[in-house]
Structure formats: structure tokens, C-alpha cells
Amino acid sequence: MKTLTLRVDDDVYSMIKLASDGAKRNISNFIEYATMQYLTSSQYIDNNEMNEILNDEVLIKSLNQGLKEAKAGDYTIVWF
């Protein structure tokens, strides 16, 4: 287990404290829970961003190569 030091201004602290109290969690547990929720939630992009990605030939080639290598077992995939 690791210890983090987090410096926030009073308004942010009050908001986190209020939210953690409402969730019946201590602050450290609430921050960990909220962070994990954020990191594992689905992220959406708009159509313009998706078109940029799909039209980037170098990126698509690299992604396809990575997918091929992952399927071949060249990497260990870690799930949270």
C-alpha cells in the first residue's frame, strides 16, 4: 500500500469532504473509489475526433499491429 499527499485548496477540500460524507466513506476511500470510477468509465469522443483517428493511416497501422501482437500473446493484458 502506498501513501499519497494531496494538496488542494479549501473549496476543493470542502467539496470532497461533503461528497465523501454523503457516500458514507472516509476521504481517502472516497478519493480512491472516485478515481477508479473515473479510470474505468467509458470515454466518448465526438464524430470529428473519430474521423481524425480513422483517417490517420500511421495510427491505424500501429493500432492494428498492436492488436495482432496482443492476439499472438506478445503482451500481458492487465485488467482492473
C-alpha positions in Angstrom: 0.0 0.0 0.0 1.3 3.5 -0.8 0.6 6.8 0.8 -0.2 9.9 -1.2 0.0 13.5 -0.2 -2.6 15.7 -1.9 -2.6 19.4 -1.7 -6.0 21.1 -2.5 -7.4 24.5 -1.7 -10.1 24.8 0.9 -13.1 24.9 -1.5 -12.0 21.7 -3.2 -11.4 20.0 0.2 -14.9 21.1 1.3 -16.4 19.6 -1.8 -14.5 16.3 -1.4 -15.4 16.1 2.3 -19.1 16.8 1.6 -19.2 14.1 -1.1 -17.3 11.5 1.0 -19.6 12.1 4.0 -22.6 11.7 1.7 -21.2 8.4 0.4 -20.5 7.3 4.0 -16.8 6.9 3.1 -13.7 8.4 4.6 -11.9 10.9 2.4 -9.1 8.6 1.3 -11.5 5.8 0.4 -13.8 8.2 -1.5 -10.9 9.6 -3.5 -9.7 6.1 -4.4 -13.2 5.0 -5.3 -13.9 8.1 -7.4 -10.5 7.8 -9.2 -11.2 4.1 -10.0 -14.7 5.0 -11.3 -13.2 7.7 -13.5 -10.4 5.5 -14.9 -12.7 2.6 -15.7 -15.7 4.5 -17.1 -16.4 4.7 -20.8 -15.0 7.7 -22.6 -16.8 9.1 -25.6 -15.4 11.1 -28.4 -17.3 13.2 -31.0 -17.6 12.4 -34.7 -14.9 14.8 -35.7 -12.4 13.2 -33.3 -13.3 9.7 -34.5 -12.9 10.8 -38.2 -9.5 12.2 -37.4 -8.5 8.9 -35.8 -9.9 6.7 -38.6 -8.2 8.9 -41.2 -4.7 8.7 -39.5 -3.1 5.9 -41.5 0.0 5.7 -39.3 -2.1 5.5 -36.2 -4.4 2.8 -37.7 -1.4 0.8 -38.9 0.2 1.0 -35.4 -3.1 0.0 -33.6 -3.6 -3.0 -36.0 0.0 -4.1 -35.4 -0.5 -3.8 -31.6 -3.8 -5.8 -31.9 -2.0 -8.5 -33.9 0.8 -8.7 -31.3 -1.7 -8.8 -28.4 -3.6 -11.6 -30.1 -0.4 -13.5 -30.6 0.3 -13.4 -26.9 3.3 -11.0 -27.1 1.8 -8.9 -24.3 0.2 -9.4 -20.9 -3.0 -7.5 -20.7 -3.8 -6.3 -17.2 -7.5 -5.6 -16.3 -8.6 -3.6 -13.3 
